[in-house]
Amino acid sequence: MKTIMVDMDDVLTYGNFSEILENYLGYIPDYDNIKHYYIQDILGEKKNDFFNKFKDMNMYDNATLLPNCYDVLKELSKYYKIYICTDYIWQEIIAYAGNNLKNKYDFLFQQLDFISPKNFIFAADKSIINCDIKIDDKISNIEGAKIKLLFTAWHNKEVAKEELDKQNIIRVNNWEDIKKILLENKEKKERCKG
Ligand SMILES: [Mg+2]
């Protein structure tokens, strides 16, 4: 069975980090014009104060999976071995990153009841993971895979198709796109067998 590494943040769920940030700032930032990978980089000198409050919050409280994510993943799990691989390190408050790890574990455990927790991988350096297919919103995290799917996010949406083509990367905008790429042939074969 081929293996798939699936990222968590901005692929499985958006969490509620944006809401927490907006509540703190008191306004909605212009997300379309944020070029940083980490949205919190817009905080400037308020960063320490923000993280001091943020360290005890759960980014996944009431968070939901992205549309179609559950069904597509469940269908994928019939044909592929699925590993969820997510970075939990909070660079700004590294001593408290264990809180994030627990919150992530709880979210995955509760939301993805068909994936064994043994397949949850908590790692900042995803290059050590040797999976056939990698799905992530960060280009450096999908390097080395045979099939590389880049999930569209605010920080990668301007990477041109030619640039992605050069690196053999396929852009996906949602879970329906992932389904088309990874499942359509499988399901056709299944129907032929039947
Ligand atoms: Mg991500």
Residues whose N, C-alpha, C, O or C-beta is under 5 A from the ligand:
A	BS01	MG	D7 M8 D9 D10 D137
